[in-house]
């Protein structure tokens, strides 16, 4: 399974900081399933993904061609993925 991609910028985005803190507290194994992508310094590959799925705001989670936004929705989604196994 390919890792989910979490586009975020914790140094300047309050919802991003809240999300990452909540993930650390509630989903200890989240980094096994999710790749953290700094939205300010993304690779060409990640920029292509962001453009393809239409990321307009952060935090944003990409699962294949699906885009999930809103820190609470992302938290629920990651928690569900990580607790299924």
C-alpha positions as CSV (number, residue, x, y, z in Angstrom):
1,X,0.0,0.0,0.0
2,X,1.3,3.4,-1.0
3,X,1.6,5.9,1.9
4,X,-1.0,8.7,2.1
5,X,0.5,12.2,1.7
6,X,-0.2,14.9,4.2
7,X,0.5,18.3,2.8
8,X,1.0,20.7,5.7
9,X,3.1,23.6,7.0
10,X,3.3,23.3,10.8
11,X,5.5,26.4,11.1
12,X,2.9,28.7,9.8
13,X,-0.5,26.9,9.9
14,X,-2.4,26.6,13.2
15,X,-4.8,23.9,11.9
16,X,-1.7,21.9,10.7
17,X,-0.1,22.1,14.1
18,X,-3.3,21.0,15.8
19,X,-3.7,18.1,13.4
20,X,-0.1,16.8,13.8
21,X,-0.3,17.1,17.6
22,X,-3.7,15.2,17.6
23,X,-2.2,12.5,15.4
24,X,0.8,12.1,17.8
25,X,-1.5,11.8,20.8
26,X,-4.3,9.6,19.3
27,X,-2.7,7.6,16.5
28,X,0.8,6.7,17.5
29,X,1.5,4.7,14.3
30,X,0.3,7.3,11.9
31,X,3.8,7.9,10.4
32,X,3.9,4.3,9.2
33,X,0.9,5.0,6.8
34,X,1.4,8.7,6.1
35,X,4.2,10.7,4.5
36,X,4.4,14.3,5.8
37,X,5.0,16.7,3.0
38,X,6.1,20.3,3.8
39,X,3.8,22.4,1.6
40,X,6.4,25.1,1.3
41,X,9.2,23.0,0.0
42,X,7.7,20.2,-2.1
43,X,9.5,18.1,-4.6
44,X,8.5,18.2,-8.3
45,X,6.7,14.9,-7.8
46,X,4.7,16.3,-4.8
47,X,3.9,19.5,-6.7
48,X,2.5,17.5,-9.5
49,X,0.3,15.5,-7.1
50,X,-0.9,18.7,-5.5
51,X,-1.8,20.2,-8.8
52,X,-3.5,17.0,-10.1
53,X,-5.8,16.6,-7.1
54,X,-6.4,20.4,-6.7
55,X,-5.0,21.2,-3.3
56,X,-6.0,24.8,-2.5
57,X,-5.7,24.8,1.3
58,X,-3.7,23.0,4.0
59,X,-3.7,20.7,5.7
60,X,-4.7,18.4,2.9
61,X,-4.4,14.6,2.7
62,X,-4.0,12.8,-0.6
63,X,-5.0,9.1,-0.9
64,X,-4.5,8.1,-4.5
65,X,-6.7,10.5,-6.4
66,X,-8.8,11.4,-3.4
67,X,-8.4,14.7,-1.6
68,X,-9.4,15.2,2.1
69,X,-9.3,18.6,3.7
70,X,-10.1,20.0,7.1
71,X,-8.0,18.9,10.1
72,X,-10.8,17.0,11.8
73,X,-11.8,15.1,8.7
74,X,-8.1,14.2,8.0
75,X,-7.7,13.1,11.6
76,X,-10.7,10.8,11.4
77,X,-9.6,9.4,8.0
78,X,-6.0,8.6,9.2
79,X,-7.3,7.2,12.5
80,X,-9.7,4.9,10.5
81,X,-6.9,3.7,8.2
82,X,-4.4,3.1,11.0
83,X,-6.9,1.2,13.2
84,X,-8.2,-1.1,10.5
85,X,-5.2,-3.4,10.6
